[in-house]
């Protein structure tokens, strides 16, 4: 489409195609695709009933500037009042010289289709993802969920977010599948940047692929705000409806909490030399339909940092320097067998912590139930400390009557080691589950925006 006849009729698409051709690269971008309605459906086309569909659309061009594919966003955010959803599910995957590329847009990342379904069917190596994402603590900040999504699905994710931190929109990155490697842009400034990095074509490959990453600042003729201005990043808070919260006490080394059939257990040790009176930590658990205008189901258990307030854990914060540290923290959660679990660790000043050296995630086969497993862990820790098992020991964990281990999978997120000497500042340690099969049908609920 980098041809003269398209310059006037499709100026944006024409320019994108020419950028791809002149630089010999694959290019994905977000545009509006206007399509005529079938004659029988004109009343349902848009609020204006103008006989046209308006789709939020991802387009992909190859190195020659040829339009390879386009994808119409399936899950519209409430603010997309005058856009349409496609009539049928769209799974877009294209075989290229750099692997199989899939497309999804912004809010789609939270749902089963298209991304999760593309992975489940084995159709993609890399997913291209343009977004205007609002950070929400403690599970759904941009870099956090982008990384955990790519890692859980063992595919590369190339994520480009709008950079507008005052409105909670920041965080872009390149994520290398199951290896857990990533390069991100997450600054509290007014600069635009291009992030360049190597990624393996085969996202599940165990071989090393040096990233050789670099960031290039892009000057803007009319920046949204001054580059040297102090910026306070905005973010959304967790709606605490149907969320069970229990505190972690410095005098103890274990805690448990259950809600709606999801049970979570944490084994931990504070670095007592770092304890700070302004810090509180809670084990939070839920199994619910997420409150709000867009409905989906979630199961989660997490340890979160809460600044001390008059109300217990009224806010969850990790976007400033954390004083209190842990020597280790092991989080165990029981989730449904069909629940996809996204693990993540957020450190001081809301920095994404790399998996590997400091933390690990795994699934555990029960022995035959979770409490036998936890008792086994306690025995192993006792033997490390004392060289043998103590008699008449008091059980750390008690089995609640509501727990049924059948149809459950135990997930473990382990930070540090029981007898390690290091300590870690932890703002969020999360196991966030999406039981996609329990989601109600998605219905776009646009905000009522009047143009008068």
N, C-alpha and C positions, 0 to 999 in steps of 0.2 A: 504493500500500500504506500510505499515511498515513491509515488508516481504523481505527475503533475495533475492528473484529473481528480485526484483526491484532495488536493491542497485547499480547495474552497469548500467542497462538500463535506469533508471530514477533516478539518484542520488539526485537531488534537491527535487523532489516530495517525494522520499523515506524519506529523512531527515525531511521534513515538516510533513509527516504523523507520523513519530516516535516521533517528538516533541509533536504533539497533543495527541498521545496515552500515552506517558510517563507522561505527565502533566495533563491528563484528562480534556482537554479543547477543545473548538471549535477554529479553527485556519483558518484565511483567509490570503492568500498571493498572490503576483503578480509574474507570470512566463510567459515564452514564450511557446506557444503550437504550435508544428509543425504538420501539417496535410497534407496528400496527396491531390492533386487537382483531381477533376474529369478529365478524359482523354480529354474531350472536352474543358476544360478551362485552360490547362497548360500554354498557352501564357499569361494569365492574372494573374498568381499566384503571382509572385514577379517580381521585376525589373530584376532578374537573370533568369527568365523563367526556373526555375529548377524543376518544377513539384510539388512544395510544397507551402502550405499556412503557414504563420507565424503570429500568433495571439497574441496580448497583452491580457493576460488572468488572470482573478481572479479565484483562486481555494479555495474551502472551505472543511475542514476536520472536522469530528465529534470527540467526546472524545475517540473513539476507533481507530482513525487514518484512518477511512474509508473516501474516497473521496465522499462527498455529492453532490457537484455541481461544475460546472465551467461556467464562463461567458466570452465571447469574446468582448473586448472593441469595441463599435460601432462608436465612434467619435475620430479618431486619430488626434493628434496634428501634425502640419506640420513637426516637427523634426523626427517623426516616419516614416522615408522614406521607410523602407524596411519591413513594417508590412502591414497586410491585414485587411480589415473590413469584418465582417461576411456577408454572402449573404442575410440574413433575420434578422429582429429585434429579439433580444433575451431579454426576460423578465424572470429572474431567481429568484425564491422564494422557500425557503425550510422551511417546518414546523419542528421545533426543540423543545427541552425541555425549551429553553429560548426565545420562540416566533418564529414568522415567519421572517426569515432572507433573505434580498435581497442583490444583488451584483451590483455595478457599479464602474467605474474606472475613476479617474482624470477628463479629459475634458468632460466626459459624464454629469457631474453635471450641466453644463450650458444648457443642452438640455432637450427636453421633454422625450425622452427615453434614458435609461430605468427607471431612478428614479422617475420622475414625473408621468409616466404612471403606475408604480408599485403602487404608492400611490393612484392614481385616481381609480384604479381597486380594491383597498382594499386588496392588496396581502402581505403587509409587516407591521411589527411592528418596525423593526430595519434594517437599511441599512449599510452594510460594505463597506468602501470606502478607497482604497489605491490610493495615488496620488503623483505626482511630480509637485506641483502647484507654479506658479509664482504669487507673489503678484502684484495686479494692483490697484492703488488708483483711485477714492475714493470708489468703490463699491465691488471690487472683490479681496480683500486680503483674505488669506486662512481662518483664524478663523472667520472673518466677514461673508463671504458667507457660510461657513459650518454651522455656528449658524443660520443664517437667513433662510437657506434652511430647516434645521430640524424643526425650529419653525413654518415656514409657512405651512409645510406639516404635522405637528403633529406626526412625527415619530422620533425615536432615530437615530442618525447618529454617527458611530464610524469611525473617520477619522485619517489616518496615513499618514503624509506627509514626504518627504525627508527633512532632516535638513541641509540646505546649504544656510545660509542667504546672503552670498556674491553674490549669483545668484538669490536672491529674493525668495528662497524656504525655508519657515519656517511656522510653525503653524499647529499643530495637536490637536485633541480634542475629547472629549466624550460629546454628546449633547442630553439632555433628552426631546426630543419632544416638546409638546405644553407648558410644564411648564416653558421653557426658561432657565432651569438650565444647567450649563456647567462646565466642567473642561478642561483646555487647557494647552498646552506646547507651549511657544512662546518666546524663549530666543535668545539673540544675543551672543551666545558662541559656542564652538565646542563640547559640550557635547551631547551624545545620551541619551535618557530617555525612560523608560516605564511608561505609565500613567495607573493607576488602579483606578476604581471608580465603585460604584453601579449605576445601571440604572433600571427604572421600566420595566418589561417585556412588559406590556401594555403601549405603549408610549403616549396614550391619557388619561391615568388615572389621576384623580385629586388628588389622594392620595400622601402623602409625601414619598419620598424614600431618606433617608440620603445617601449622596454620599460616605462619609468616604474615600475621595480621597487621594491618595499618589503618589509621583513620585519617581522612582528609577533610578539613574544614571547607565549607562552601559559603562564599560570601553571598549575601542577599542584598538586593537593591533597596528593599523596603522591609527590614526586619520587624517582627511583631512587637518586640520590645528591645531596649538597649542591651547590648552584650554585657556591659559591666553592671547591670542592675542586679540587686539581690532578689532571688526568686524563692518563694516559699511554695513547695510542691503541694498540690491538693491531692487528696485521695478519698475514696468512699470507705465507709465503715461497714463492718459486718453487722447485718441485722441479727440480733441475738434471740429472736423468737425460736423456741424449741431447741435451744442450745444449753446443754448442761455443762457447768463450769465448777471445778474444784481447784483449790490453791495447791501449789507445791510448797511445802514447809521446809525451811532450812534445816530443821532438826530431824527430818526424815529423809529416806532415800528411795521411796517408792510411793506410788499413788495409782488409783484406778478409778474409772468412771464409765458408766454405761448409759445409753439413751436409745430407745427405740430398737433394741436388739443389737446395736453396735457397741462393743465393749473395747475399751482402750486401757493400756497399762503402761506406766512409765517407771523406769528404774534409773536413778540419777544420783549425782553427787555434786554439790556446789563447791567451788573454790572459795573456801571460807575467808580467805584473805581479801577477796574482791567483793564481798557482800555489801550492797548499798541499800540504804533504807528506802530510797525512792523507787526501787524495782520490786515488782511482783510478777510471779509467773503462775499461769493457770493451765490445767489440762482441760481442754474443751472437746466436747463430743456432740454429734447430732446425726440423726437419720431423718431427713425431712424433704418436703418440697420447698424449694427456696422461695422465701417471701418476695413479693414484688410484682411488677407488671409482666415479667417474662418468667414462665414457670418451668423448672426442671428439678430433678431429684438429686440429692447429694447426701453422701455419707462421709463423715470426716472425724478424725481425731488429731489433735495437735497440741503442742506446748507453745504458748504465746506469751510474749512480754507485755505487761500492762503497767504503765506509770501509776504509782499509788495515787488514788483519788478517794473521795468520800464514798462513791459507789464502787463496789468490787468490779474490777475489770470493765469499766465503762468505755474505755478506749484501748485499742491494741496498737502498740507503737514499736517500730524497729528502725525508724528513719532518723535517729539521732544516735550519738555514741552511747553504747551500753556499758555500764560499770560492772555489773555482776556477771560472773563467768561460771561455767560448769567444767568439772574434770571429765565427766562423761554423761551422756543421756541416751538411754535406749527406749525407744517408743515402739510399742506393739499394738496393733489394731486388728480386730476381727471384722472382716467385711464379707458381703455376699460373694458367692463364687463367680457371679457374672458382673461384678463391679470392677471397673477399670480404676486403678489407684495411681495417683500422681504424687510422687514424693518430692519434697524440696526442703532446703535448709537456708534460712536467711540470717545473716550475721549482723554485726553492728552497722549502723547507718544504712540499713536496708540493702546490704550487699549480698548478692547471690554467692553462696559458698559452693565451691567445686566438689563434686563427688569424687571419692577415691582415697586420698591421703587422710582426710579428717572424718569422713562419714561414708556409710554404705547402706544400700537398701536391698532387701531380699524377701522372698516368700518362704514360709516355713510350713512343713508338714506337721500337723498336730500329733501329739503323743499319748494317748489318742485324743486328748483335749488340751485346751490352752493352759489350764492350770497345772497339768502335769509338766508341760513345757516350762512354765515359769518357775515351778519348784526345782526343775533340773538346773535352770540358770542360777537360782539361789544357791544350790549345792555347789556348783562350780565356783561361784564367787567366794563362798565360805572356804573352800579348799585352797583357793589362792591366798586368802588372808591368813588362814590358820593351819594349813597343811593337812587338815582332815575335817570331816563333817562333824559339826557339833551335835550333841544329843539334846533332845527336848527343845529344839529350836522353835521359835515362833514363826508361823507362816506369814510371809509378807502380804500375799494376796488372798482375799476371800472370795469364794465363788458366789455370785448373786444368783438368786433363784430364776431370774429372767433369762439367763444365758443358755443358749442351745447351740452346741458346737456343730451340729449337723448343718450342711449347706454353707459352711463358713470357710474362709481362708485367712490365715494369720499372716500379716505383713509386718515387717520389722524395719525400722530406720534407726541405725546405730551411729552415734556421734562419739568419737574418742574410744578409749578402751578402759576397762574396769580398773586396771592397775597402772594406767598411763600417768605421765607427769605433766602433760600439756593441759591447757585450759582453753575454753572456747566461749566467746560472746555469742549468745544465741537469741535472736529476736523471734524467730518462728521455726519450729520443727514440725513439719506437716505431712500427714497422709490424707490426701484429699481424694475422695472416691466419687465416681460418676456411674451410678447404675442406669445406663442409658435405656435399658429395656423397661424401666419403670417410668420413663418420662411421659407426661401427658402430651397429646398432639400439640405441636407448635402452632400458635395463633398470633399473628402480628397484631399488636395493640398500639397503634400510632397515637402519639400525643395530638390533642386537638389544637392545631395551630391555624389561626386565622390570618389571612393575608390582607384583610381590610384595615 
